Amino acid sequence: MGQEEYCNLGGDSIKRPIVVIAIGYSIGIIWGLYFHFSIVLFYILIAFLYSVKKLLISKKRKKFQLFSIKRYVRYIKLFFTKPIICLILFSSIISNTIFIFQESRYNHLYEEKNIKVEGIIISNKQEREYKNRYKVKVLTVDNSTKYHATQIYIDVKKEVEFQYGDKVILQGEFQKGSKARNTGGFDYQLYLKSISIYGTLNVNKYEIVSSNNVTVLEKGINDVKLAINQKIEGALEEEEQQIVKGLLLGDTTVLEEDLQEQFQIANISHVLAVSGMHVVYIIMGIEIFFRKWLGKRKVKYIMILAVIFYVSITGATSSIVRAGIMGILSILSFLVYRKKDIWTSIAFSLLCILIQNPYAITRCGITIILFRNNWYYLIS
């Protein structure tokens, strides 16, 4: 690949600072997920124990010991120098502080079960067995603006329909989602957090205040998504529609449970998760069809725009954002005549996702896009 095949963090200087920052940032979030106190206290404890050890242990030369902890710590220092350790500590403290603040904010929001919400519809209808579901960007709750820009699901009766961009006032019972009751069980509340949703409002009263409360770009992207759905519905049978929508748009909400189970049994359910595979197909398609007319460099700009557009119409989930960022960085490296660094691309995409939503760490995977001889290979 014209570069090192491993991720070298050591040396006198930090060769891949983005990778180091991403490691530290992830450590801080993971600590926050499993421990309910600041990581700073843990670091203070480690520093205290290290100081005590320095005072108590004699400096006399000791005989060789196969299981000497001190000797193996020296080997670790070859990879983790002081600048790297300091950067990891600093980034982990920042991410852990942000996570604790966000967790505290989440726990104190929507404390009342019966609430009045003013917000904007930011999704199309998802048909459920007995109700329709929409995603709402919240503006106020019970006339308080402290909930600004949070997102929730709303469930309404089948006969009630909203349009993308409608500004609505809703009243109903709010639920944050159930936590895992058994060890290793499905934690629905954590799942909602990972997709930036604070909970679900079961609506019993509603009022449409106005329409088209979105930007022209947002409306245009949504119109394209609706047009694609209509084309699929007009050309295919119902079961085929479900599969194609899942493959192209990552919309698994339309899949029946039996069909999802069949994909799982066949071990191909990953193809329904819009990710690196889809980005690679887009890049390959543009490369094949447009390179002759646009040339080697100009076609790269079309690739970047196409990837950004595809990420937008598929809902910008963690997997597609990760793959999109990595694909764009790989293309940009060609445009600016720089060598590609896969580890930095992975770390940068991870940082972008976690800064936007720390809980997304529970959904992050790794997709590596390799460019060789103008062809694109996917490693998942």
N, C-alpha and C positions, 0 to 999 in steps of 0.2 A: 504493500500500500504506500511505499515511499515514506514510511514513518515507523516508529517503534511499535512493536506488537503488544507492548505491555504499558501499564499506566505507572510511570516512574514519578513518585512524589518527592523523592529525596534529593540530596545534593545541597550545595551551599545556598542556592536560591530556589524559590518555588517555581518549578517549570510549568505547572498547570494550576494556577491559583483558583480558577473557577471550579475545578474538580475538588480541591481542598475545601472551598467555601460550601459547595454542595454537600459534601460529607458532613461538615460541622452543622450546617443548617438542618439536615435530615436527622442528625443525632438529637438536636434540641427538640424537634417535633416528636420524635419517637419517645423521648423521655417524658414529654408532656402527656402523651397518650397513655402511658402505663404507670406514671408516678405523679401523685398529686401535690408535689412541691417543686420549688424552683431548682433548676440544675445548678444554679450558683451555689446553693448550700452544699450540694454534693462535691463541687470543685473545692470549696473551702475545707470540707472534711478531708479530702484527698491531700490538699496542701498541708493541713495540720498533721496528718499521720506521717507524711513524708518528712516534715520538719522534726517530729518526735523521733522518727527512725534515725535521722542524721545525728541527733544528739545522743541517742542511746547506743548505737552500734559503734564498736571500736574501729579505728582506722588501720589496725594492724593487718598485715598481709595474711590471708588465710590459704589453706590448702585447696587444691582443685576439688570442686563439688559438681557432680553431674547434674544435680537438680538445683543449682544455685539460681535463684530468681534474679539476683543482681546481674549475673553474667548474661542472662537472656534479655534483660532490659537493655543492655548495651547493643544487642543485635537490632532491637526495635528502633533504637536511636539512629541507626544507619538509614532508615527509611523516613522516620518522623523526626525531623530536626526541630529546633526551637521555633523558627518562624512558622513552620507548618502547624505545630501544636498550638501556638498562640492564635493562629488564624482559625483553627478548628474550635478552640475555646470561645473566641470572640463571636464567631458566626452561630455557634450553638446557643450561646447565651441570648443573642438577639432573637433567634427563632423561637426559643423556649419562652422568652418574655412575651413575644407576640402571640404565641399559642395560648399561654395562660390567660392573657387579656381577652382573646377571642372566645375561649372556653367560658370565662366568667361572664362575658357579654351574652353569649348564647344561653347560659343558664338563667340569666335574669330577664331575658326577653320573653314576651308572650307568657307571662306568669298566669294571666287570667285565661280561663278556658273559653268563656263567652266574650268575644271581642268584635269590634267594628273596624274594618280595614278599608283604606282607600289605596288603590293601586292601579297598575296598568297591565293588561293582558299581554304577555310576551311569548306566547306559544300558540300553536294551533290546537284544535280539539283532539284529545285522546279519548277514544270511546272505550268505556268499561262496561261490565255486564249490566250494572244497574244505574251507573252515573257517567257523566262526562268529566274529564279532568283537564285543567288548564294550569299553566305556570303564571304567577303574578309577581311583578316587581312592586314591593310595598313602598308607599309614600308616607302614610301615617297609620297608626293604630290607636284607636280611641282618641283621635285628634293630637297625638304626640308624634313629633318628627324624629325621635331618637331611633326609630326603626327604619329610617330612610335607606333605600337601596338593598334591603334584604329581600330574599325571594322565598315564596311559599307555593305549595300546591293548593288548588281549590277543587273540591268535588261538588258538582251541581247536578240537579235532576236532568234526565235525558231531554226533556222538552226545552231546557234553557240552553241557549247558544250565545257565545260571545265571539267577537272578531278580534284578530290580532291588532293590537294598538288601542283597544277600547280602554277608557278610563272608567273604573267602576268603584262603587261603594258596596261593601259586602259585610254581612253579619252572620255569625255562626259559631260553631264550637271548634276550637283549635286543639290539635293533637301534635305533639312533637315526634311521635313514633316510638315504638317499643324497643327497649334494649334487649340484648341477648339474655335469655333466662337461664340457659345452660352454658357451661364452658365450651367454647368453640362453636356455639350456635350463631345463627344469623342475627346481626345487630342492625335492625332497620334504622334506628336513630343515627348510628354512625354512617350508614350508607347514605342517608339523606344529607348529612353534613358533608360527605365527600363530593356531592354534586351541588353544593352551595344552596341547599334547601333547608329552611328552618323548621318545616313541619307541614301539616295539611289542615286546611280549614274546610269543614263541612258546612256549606252555605245553606241557610234557610231564608235569608232575605237579601235582595240585591237591587242595585240601581245603576244603569248605564249613564254616566255623566256626559261623556263626549267620545269621539272616535278619532283615529289616526294620530295618536299621541306618541308616535315614534318617528325617527329620522327617515329621510328618503332612502338612505342606504339600507337601513334595517328592513324597511317595507319592501324594497326591491329584492333583497335576499330571501325574505319570506315568500314573496310572490313566485320566485323561481322554484323554491322548494315545493310550493303548492302545485305549480305547473308540472313538475316532475312526477309528483304523486298522482295527478290526474291522468297523465300519459300512461303510467304504469297500470292504474285501475282500468283504463279504457282498453288496454291491449292484452291483459292477462286474466286468467281465472283467479279466484280469491286466494287459494293456497299459494299459487305462484306469485301473486302480488306480495304476500307476506314475506316470502323468501327474497324477492328482488329488492324490496324496501329495506330489508335487513342488510343485504349485501352492499347496496349502493349508498344508503343514507344512515345505516346503523340504527334504524328504527325498529327495535325489538319489541316495542310495546304492542305492535300489531300481531305478533306471532302467537298462535294458540299454544297452550301448555304442552299438548301432545307433540306438536312440531318441534318445539324447543327441546323436549326430551329426546326426540329422535336425533337431533344434532349432537346432543351431549353423549348419547350412546355411541354414535359414530366417531366421537372425538374430533369433530370439526366445528364445534360451537364458536371457536375463535374467529372464524371467517365472518361471523356476524358482528364482531366488534370492530368498528371502523378504526384502522390503525395504520401501521407502516405498509402493509400489503397494498392498501388502497392508494396511498400516496405514491408508491413505486409504480403502480399501474398508470396513474395520471402522468407522472414524469416520463415514463416510457412511451406512452401514447403521444404526448406532445413532441417528444424527441423524434419519433418515427414520422409523424405527419407534417411537422412544420419546419424541420431543420433544413430541408432542401430550399425552401422559399425564404427563410429568415436568416439562415446562417448559424454558425456555431454559437456565437455570443448572444445574439438577439433572442434566440429561442429560450435562453435561460431566464430572461425577464418574463416571458410568457409562462414559464414553469412556475416561477414565484407567485405571480398573480393567480394562476390556476389553483395552486396549493392553498393560498390564503382564502380564496373563494370557496373551495371545497370544505375547508375547516369550518367556515362560517355556516354553510348550509347543512352541515351534519351536527350542528349544535355545540361545537368546540368542547367536546368531552376530553378528559385527560389524555386518553390514548391517542386521539387524532391530533391534539395540540402538540404532544411530545413528538410524534412522527413528523408533523408539519414543520416544527422548528428545526428538527434535525435535517430534514430534506432541504429547507431553505438555507441553512448554514452551509451545507455541502455545496449547494449551487453558488452561494456567495463566495466561497473559497476559490472557486474556479474564476469568477468574475474579477476578483482582486488579486489573482495570481499568488495565492497562498496555499500551502499544503493543508489538507483536511486533517482534523484532529477529532477522531470519533469520541474519545473520552471527554473532551471539552464540550462537544456537541450534546452528549448525553447529560452532562452536568448542567449545562446552561438551560436545556429544556426542562430539566427537573427543577431548577431554581425558579424559572418562570411560573411553573405550575404551582409550586409550593408557596411562593410569595402571594399568588392570587388566592389560593385556598390551601392552608396547611393540612386539612383533613384529606386532601386528595392523595396523600402519601399511601393511604390504604389501597389505592387503585392504580398506582404507578407501576408500569412494567418497563422493559427496555427493548427497543427496536433499533437495530443498527443497519444503516443504509450504506452499502459499499459501492463506490463508483469504479468501474474498471472498463477501460476501452469504450467509454460512452454507453455502456450497458449498466443496468442497475440490478443489484442482487439484494435480497432481503434476508436478514438473519434475525429470527425472533427468539 
